[in-house]
């Protein structure tokens, strides 16, 4: 019977009844927030009989006395479990078990009766401490059936159960001892090869999967992804070739797995003649091709939207990725790689495309743009091959159109920025890194102008037909009059540019010099392009269009993934550039001074496409060149210091 000053268990903590009414009891307990607090903080709560477990009818001296006995006299859970530290109460419990187990293994005893057996007397102030001691002991188990009825009782464990628990506790203690030894080695920076089993949470932190590392916390090491990365390198668990950035940005390093269905059988316009897909020689996913038929410019784009329904599993997967991830180790594709054969251009005798037929005016601007579902014959060319054929009858007109378009955009205020670019590759077997300057092909510029015409034409088509569409705009940059020439001027221009924005209302894209623009030329590798294609196809088929809010919401979600991919690509490229420098310690190269407005001048190293702040003599002005070598590399922070070679 629960009385005033009875000792009970409330929410797995000790409590003392301070008042009794007909149906409820008021209990006092130490609050969870007060654990270890000095002085202790106590709270009260009105409860029903079913909310508490009676340990002793009392009267207890006070809650403080009940807690003090438990804190001072009863062994901790770790101590009692291993049976390595047996105080008076633990020995009494063990002796009691020897007597009871000899008579009746499995028998259940009320808590107070059991306390009287091994203590000689069940004192209220000792109730909570003895309850904890019995719970922690390997000799007895709490009788859950009795507990459900509000009664505290314990059953005698069998000898086999006790033996198994002692063995398990011993193994746990051995494991704990091994971990303590590991932490000491971790602090000293001299872990053993077998210690990698304890470093899982360090790897998780380095990959950005968690914000905490138990091992680093116990070793007193600051818990950051960079420190975790350094720790894994210093202990030899990781090599310098481990790239953590895709996973740190929450990106998969594997391509999407769900294959697109086979292209649907539907009516398509067959475009006569040959169209040309022009790209880098290592490209495996050609998604655009161009041709001129004497009247119209044709820009054909891969048509995966023919098989990707809005809000389908494939659509949702592509939306979460946002874009194909391109890193030096390879590509992690937004859409299933096995589907490329059906949807990329030029991989089969006949390719299916969503095509933009553009009629140009006398000044090279777009007079009209029509959109068709097409079947085309596509021939693939590398940039080098296309450059060698630029005077051929098939391609010369395309180069002429591109030059006229570039001039038209320049007259409208387009800003052309040319910065050093390199191609970084990694050998899958040896992990050797190579860095080659990107070749500037004229055909690459021609293809770029064609894609800009397609984006402009698509935007005009969508606006004319009131299609909810992802339009891309950019505010005009504020360019000062004193822009220097050379590479320094290109860096200065880059700082002047405004951030682009995507919305459902067309606006001026000042950086490109276009009145309206949308990206539609990479639906295999960019989600915003894919959703633009979905809208165009729905319009052509007379199906219901996504509304403006839905388009904006889905494009924003895709852009979040695309931005993460872009950041991971930049950081991965920097990571492998530093690996290259570590693999080639004798490297030296030319650096160009591109800015002297800060405390330290900023230099560009064109052969690495890398920028660095570096002290230099005052006589080195903008666009001045010096030869540099590596001074220091901190790969976990993506930092490299260089010094001028005298």
N, C-alpha and C positions, 0 to 999 in steps of 0.2 A: 504494500500500500504506500502510495506516494504521500509524504507528509512535508510539512515545512522543515527545511534544512536537510531534506533527503539529497543524496548524491545521485545524479543521473548523467546519461550521455545524451547530448543534444548536438546534432550535426557533426558527429564523430569527435566532439570535444567535451571536456568535463564541464558540468554545470551544477549549481546548487539551487534548490527550490527556495525562493524567498517569500512566497505567499501562495495560499491555496484557496480557490473558490469552488463552487459546485461543479463546474465543467472545465475549468482551465487552471493552469499553474503559471506563475511568473518565475522564470529561471534567470539566474545571473551567470554569465560566462565571460571568459577572456576573448576579446575580439581578435579575429584573424590578423587584422592590421597591426595588433599590438604585440605580435610574436617577437620576443626579444626586446620589447620597448621598456624603458625605465623612466618613470614608474609605469606599471602595467595599466592598460585601459580595459575597463569592464563595461559590458552592455547587458541589457535585460530584454526579455522577450516573453510575451504571453503565448503559451503552447497548450496543446491537448495531450492527453495521456499517450496517444498513439505516436506522438512526435518525439518521445523520449524513451530511453531504456533505463530502467531502475537498477542501480548498483547497490545502494544501501539506503535504508529508511532513515538513517541518521541517528541523532542529530550531528551534523558536521560542524566543526568549530567555525569554519569560514571557507569560502572558495580559495582564498590565498593559501590556507593550510593544506587543502586538498591538492592544489597545484604544486606547492613547495615539496611535499613528500614525493610526488611523482617525478619532479625535476631532479631531486637530490638522491633518491634511493633506488630508483628503477633504472635498469640498464637501457641504453638506447637500442633501437631496432638492429643496428649493425652489430653491436656487442653481443646481444642475446642470441642472434641468429647463428653466429659462428661458435657460440659456447666457449670462446677463448677467454672471456672475462666474466667470471661467475661471482657475483656479489652474494650477500646473504640471502636475498630473496630468490635469486636464480637457483642457488643450492637447495633452498627449501622446496621450490617447485620440482626440482629434479628428484629429491628424496621422496616427495609425495607421489610422483609419477611411478617410481619403482614399486611402491606399495600397491597402488591402484592397478597398474598394468598387470601385476602378478595375479590379481583377483579377477578382473573383468575388463579386457581391452574393448574399447568402443563405448563403454558406459558413459552416460551423461550426468553431470553434477551441477546443481545450482551454484551460481557464482559465490554467494556468501558462504555456503556449506564448504565449498572447495577452499576458500580463503581460511576458514576455521581449521581445516585439516592441516594446511602447511604453515599457517601463522599462529595457530592456537587460539586466535581470536580475530573476528572480523571487525576491525575498527573503521568507522566511517571516513575519517580523514585519510585512511590508506586505500580506500576503495578504488579510486581512479588509477593510482599507481599500480596496484595489484592487477587490475583489469588489463592495463597495458602490458605488464610483465607476462601475463598468461597469453595474451594475444600474440606476443612476440616469441614466445617459447615454442620450440619444436615439439614439445611433449603433449600439448593440448591444442585442440581446435575449437573455435567458437561454434556453438550449436545454433545454426541459423534458423532452424525451425522454432526453437524456443524464443529466439530474438524477435521473430515476426510477431510473437504474442506479447512482446514487451518484457520478456524475462531474460536475464543474463545467465547463460549456462555454457559449460565447456565439456567436450567429450575427450576421452582418453585415446590418444593415437596408438596405433599398433606399433610394435617394435620395428616392423619393416618400413612403415611410414616415417618414423623418427630417424631411422638409419638413412633413408633416401634424402630426407630434408637436411640432415647433417652433412651428407656428402655434397648436396647441391650448394649448401652454404659454404662449404670448404672450397668448392670450385669457384664460387663467386668471390670469395676472399682472395684466392690465388689470382683470379682475373683482376681484381682491384689492385693487388700488389704489383702485378705486371704493368697495369696502367700507371700507378704511381712512379714506377721505375722509368716508364716511357716519358712521363712528363718531365722528370729530372733530366733525361737525355735531351728532350726537346728544348728545355731551357738552355742546356749547354751547347746545343746545335750539333749534336753527334749521335743522331738516331741510327738504329740498325736496320738492315734490309727488311726484317720481319715487322718493323714498326708501321709499315704502310697500312696495316689493318686498323690502326688507331687514327689514321689521317683522313678518313672519309669526310668528316665535317669540315676539314680544312679545304679539301677539294671543292666541296659544295659551296663554300664561301668564295673561293677563287673563281668559280663559275657563276657566281651571282645567284645561286639557287636558294641561299639562305643569308641572313644578316648576322648570324652568330656562329661561333665555333667553340665547342666545349673545350677542345684540346688547347686552343690558343688562349682561351680565358684562364684555364687552369695554369698555363705556363706564363701568364702575365704578359702576353703579347697582344698588341692592339689589333682588334678584329676588323680588318678592312680587306676587300678583295685583293688590293695590291700587296699588302703584307702577307696574305695567305699565299699569293703567287710566289713571292720572294721566298717564303718558307719552303714551299714545295721544290723550288729550284735549289735552294741551299742544301736541302736534305737529299737531293738526288732522286726524289720520287718523280719529278717532272724534268724534262729536258727543255732547253731554250726553244725547241720547235713546237711545244704545246701552245696552241692559240686558244685562249679562253674567251675571246670577245663575242663570237656569235652566241654562245650559250649565256654569256653574261648579259646580253641584250635580249634574252628570252627567245632566241631564234633556233630553229631546227637546222642541223647541218645535213639533213637528208631531204631529198625532193619529195613533193607530195606523192602519196602512194595510190590514191584512188584514180584509176584510169578514166578518161573521158569516154563516153560511148562513141561508137563509130559515127562518122558524120551522117546526118540524116539525109535521106533521099528527098531532095526538093528541087524545084525549078531554079535553074541558074542561067545567067547570061554567059554565053561562051565568047570570051574576048579573043579576037583573032590576033595572030602574030606572037612574038616572043617578048616576055617581060623579064627584067633582070633583077635578081636578088644579089646585092653587092654588100659585102661585109668583110670583117677580118677573117684571115685564113683559119683561125681556131674556132670560129663561131659554129655552134651546133644547133642553133634554134633560129634560122632565118625567118623573120616574120614580116618582111616587106619586100616588094618588088615594084619596079617602075618601067614605064614605056610611054612612047608618044606615037599616036597613029596618024599623024598629019594634021589632025584637027584638035584632038583632045589629049591632055596629059592624063595618064592612068596611074594611079597609085593603089596598089593591091596590098591588103593587110591580111594576115592570118585570121581565120574565122573560128576560134574556139567557142565564141558565144553561140554558135549554132547548136552546140551540145551542152552548154552550161545554163541551166535554168536558174532564174533569180531565186535566191534563198535555198537552193539545193545544197546538199553536203559539200559538193565540189566548190560551189560559190562561197560558202561560209569558210571553207579551208583557205581558199585564195584570198578572201577578205582579211582573214587573221594574219596571213603572211604579208600581204600588201605588195610584195614584189619578189622577184627572184633574187636570191642572195648570191652575189658574185665575189668570191674571195680567192686568193692565190691558190688555195688547195683545190678549188673547183666550184661548181655551181650547185646551189640548193634551190630547185625550181619551184615556182609558185604553182604550176600545174604539172601533172605527172609526166615524167620524162619519157615513158613508154608511149605517150600520146603524141609526141612530136612528129613521128612519121606521118600521122594522119592530118596534122594541123599546121606544121611548119611549111613554108613555101619552098618548092624546088626539090623536095625529097622524093616525090613521085612524078610520074609522067605528066599528070594533070593535078593542079593544086586548086583547092577551094579557097575562096577569098571573099572578104567584104571590101569592095572597091570604090574608090572615089574618082569619078570622072570629072575633070576640071577643064573648063573653057577659060583661057586666059585672054585678057584684053590687050590692047596695043602697048600698054606700059608694063605688062608682065603681071598685073594684078588679076585677081579672080573675078571673072564676069559671072560665072555660074558653076555650081558644084552639084552633081547628082550622085546618089549612092546606090550601089547594086550588089546583089549576091551573085558572085561570078565563079566561073571555072576558067583557069588560065594555065598557059604553058610557061613555066618559069625556068630560066637558066641561071645557075649560080656563078658568080664571079667574085674573086677576091678584089680588094682595093687595088692591089698592084696590077692585076689583069685589066681592071676597068680603066686605070690610068693609061695603060699601053694602048687601049682601044678608044681613047677619048675623041680621036679624030675620025672614027669609023662612022658610017652613015647611021648606024643604030643608036650610037651614044652621043654623037656630037651635039645633037639638038637638046639632049637632056642637060649637058654641061652649059649650053647657051641659056636655057631656061633658068638654071640655077644661078648663073651670074646675074641675069636680069632681076631675079627675085632678091638676091643679096643687095643689089644696088637700090632697088625699090625700098627695102626695109631700112637701109642706111639713110636714105633721104627722109624717112619717117622717124629717125632718131634712134634706130637700133644701136645697141652697144655690143661690139665684138671684142671679147677678151680672149687672149691666147696665153696660156700659162704652160709651163713644162708638164709633160705627161710621160709616164713610164708604164711598162707592162711587167708585172711581177709574177713569176711562176715558181712553183715548188715541185721538186721531184718527189713523186709518191714513195719511192723506195729509199733514197738516200737522204731526203729532206734538204738537199742542196737547193739554195735559192739563186735564181738568176734575175737580173733587172736589165731590161732593154728599153731604150728610149722609144716612145711611140712615134711611128713614122707618120708624117702629115701628108696624107694622100689628097690630091685634088678631088678624087671621086668620093672621098669621105665627106668633104664639104658639099659636093653635089647632092649626095643622098640626104644630108642634113637639110638642105633647102627643100628637097622634095617632101620630107616629113613635115616641115613647117607649113608647106602649102596644103598638105593633107589635113593638118590640125586646124589651119585657118578655114579651109573649105568645110570641114565637118562642123565647126562652130557656126559658120554662116548658114549651113543647111539646117542645123538644129534650131537656130534662132528663127529662121524663116518659117519653119514648120511648128514652132512653139513646143519643141520637145524638151522636157526637163533634162538638163544636161550639165556635166561638170565643166564649167568654163574656167580657164586659167588666166589670171591677170597679174600685173606687176606695176606698181607705181613708178613714176619717172624718177630716175636717180638725179641727185644734185651733183653735177660734175664741175669742179672749179676750173678756172681758166689756166691754172699753172700745172696741168698734168704733164709730168716729164715724159720723155720718149723712152723707148726700150722696155726692158722687162720691168723696171721700176714703175713705169707708167701703167702697165697691165695690173700690177698689184694695187696701185692707187685706185684704178677703175673698179677693181673688185670690191674694195671697201665702200665705194659709192653706191653699190647696187642695193635695192630694197628686196625684202623677202617676197616671194611670190605668194599668191593666195588662190584658193579654189572655191568657187561658189556657183550658184545656179543662175546668176545674172551675168551676162557678158560684160567685160570691161577691157580697157586698153592694156595690152601687154607691152609696156614701154621698152623693156629690155630687148624685145624682139622686133619692135617697131610695127606691131600689128594691132588693128582696131579690135579684133576679138580672136580668141585662140582656145583650142582644147587639145589635149593629148589623146591620140587615138591610134598610134602606130605600133604599140607594143602590148597587145592584149595577152600574149603568151607569158609576159614577164612583169606586167604592171597592172594592179587591180583597177585603178581609176580608168585605164584604157579599156579594160574588159567590161566594166559597167557602162561605159559610153557605147560600146558595141551592142550590149544588151538592149539599150534604149533605141539605137538605130534600127536594129533588127525587129524589135517589137513594132516600131512605126511602119517599117516596110511591110510587115505581115498583117497590119491592122489590129494588133493585139493591144491590150491595156498596158499603158506606160506606168512606170514607177513615178510617184508624185515627187515634187521638188524636195520636200522634207526628207523623204526616204533616200533619194539620190544623195543629198548632202550628208545624211547620217552615215550611209554606207561608204561614201568616198572618204569621209573623215576617219572612219575606222580603218579603211585600207591604207590611208596616208600615215596613220600612226605606225602600222607595221612596216611600211616602206621607209619611213624615217629611221626606225630602229635598224633596218637592214643597211641603210646608207651609213649610219654611224658605225655599225659593225664592220662594214667594208673598209671605211677609212682607218679604223683602228687596226684591223687585220693587216691592211697594206703597210701601215707603219710598223706593226709588230714584225712582219717578215722582212721589212727593210732593215730593221735593227739586227735581226738574225743574220741577214746577208753581211752586214758590217762585222758582226762577231765572227762569222765564218771566213771573212777576208780582212784580217787585222791590218794588212799593209795597204788598204785602200787609201787613195787620195783622189781629190777631184777639184773642179772649179766651182767657186761660189761667187754669186753676183749680189752686190749690195742693192737692195730694193727699197729700203726705208731707213731714214736717220732721224725720225721724229721722236723716237723713244730714247730711254737712257742708254740702251745698247742698240746698235744698228741691227736691222733684220737682213738676213742673207737668204737667197734662194740657191739651192744646189740642184741645177737642172737634171743632172744625170741620175739623181735619186728622187726627183720631184718632192723635195723636202725643204722645209723652211726652218731656220734656226737663228736665234739671237746670239751675237758673238762680238766681242770687243775687237776693234781694229784700229789701225792708225788713222789719224784725222784726215790725211790726204786722200783716203779712199772715199770717193764721192758716189752718188747714185749711179748705178750701172757699172761701177768699178768692179774689176774681177781680182780675186785672190785665189791661191791654191790652199786647200785645207786638208787636214787629216782628223781622224777621230781622237778625241781626248778622253771621253768617258761615255759609257752607255749604261742606262738603267732601264732594262727591258720591261720590268714590271710597271714602271711609270710612263713608258713610251717616251723616254727622253734620251736625247743624244747631244753631247757637247762636242764642239769642234774647235780646232785651233789653227791659226794660219801657219803655213810652213814658211819658214824664213828663207 
